[in-house]
């Protein structure tokens, strides 16, 4: 008889697991890096390829509304992050979108030169900011402080506060509403990276009065590897910002083929080139899983899963040290533990069917996706982890050889 944890008996999200294709024998704790395949996506992609592209050909831009897919997908994501219709568009990658919104935000604060971020921000955001300030060559400064020092560092010279809401290593959560309020009181604008937030925790961009946001389509939103990202521009800013990448899809009349650029009104001015219809269709279909889900139920189960995980690990795996905040309200939907040989342990876990990931120098990350994880999965995963540590089965060359992707 298959074991069942008592907490799974009254799980309101229990049936959602059937919407996902999870390989037999796998406990997947890496949805914070790449979400699993929703079962409806292959059929949808087949339809797009054979019926829409295959039969309609170029007519599909109109007959199947391909041209509107970035905005329609953005509106579905908007519902998950507390944004109104017409304020989110799905396009490009997160890094490209960071470039676009940061440039737009700086243009609204021409007399200020400081971009404030923290050492817990995802490195690519910092790389983009560093490259942009050099490109602009207007004396901008990228100031990076410790996460706990951010609020005190919001001074009158800050143009933009740019933060990742949920720390990719530890899962620590910034208080979006509080820090946005502080930034606005100091005359600064805010950019929030929601890569580890969207689809994982309740987000209220409107309530927090956030100015700009970006996020990822292939983590908790399950859009597939390299799925389009998304960006948000608060409605009051949309017609004030000039996009730094002035591509034809952001033009007022793209099919007039005018030689001068005139940005369209609204969020679409932040789009650039031809939208990738196959990957956008995958993301759009994947979002079906959230249609009848309350993000508060996701958050409640996420906390329950992660609290159980921490309790089990600390009881059975004393060799590991908790790297995430202990308070679940200050933690996203992931838990990290440190261990000197964390990479090898993670590889041994993966070989046993428990998939998480590793972040240098010694962090083992475990993501909790309530739509397809159960409490029994957590108990079983920790039992395997404990066995690996107790027997030191991780201590062999095959688990210590670093792959390109960790």
Secondary structure, 3 states (H helix, E strand, C coil): CCCCCHHHCCCCCHHHHHHEECCCCCEECCCCCCCCEEHHHHHHHHHHHHHHHHHHHHHHHHHCCHHHHHHHHHHHHHCCCCCCCCCEEECCCHHHHHHHHHHHHHHCCCCCCEEEEECCCCHHHHHHHHHHHHHHCCCCEEEEECHHHHHHHCCCCEEEEEEECECCCCCEECCHHHHHHHHHHCCCEEEEECCCCCCCCCCCHHHHCCCEEEECCCCCCCCCCCCCCEEEECHHHHCCCCCCCCCHHHECCHHHCCCCCCECCCHHHHCCCCCCHHHHHHHHHHHHHHCCCCHHHHHHHHHHHHHHHHHHHHHHCCCCEECCCCCHHHECCEEEEECCCHHHHHHHHHHCCEECEEECCCEEEEECCCCCCCHHHHHHHHHHHHHHHHHCCCCCHHHHCCCCCC
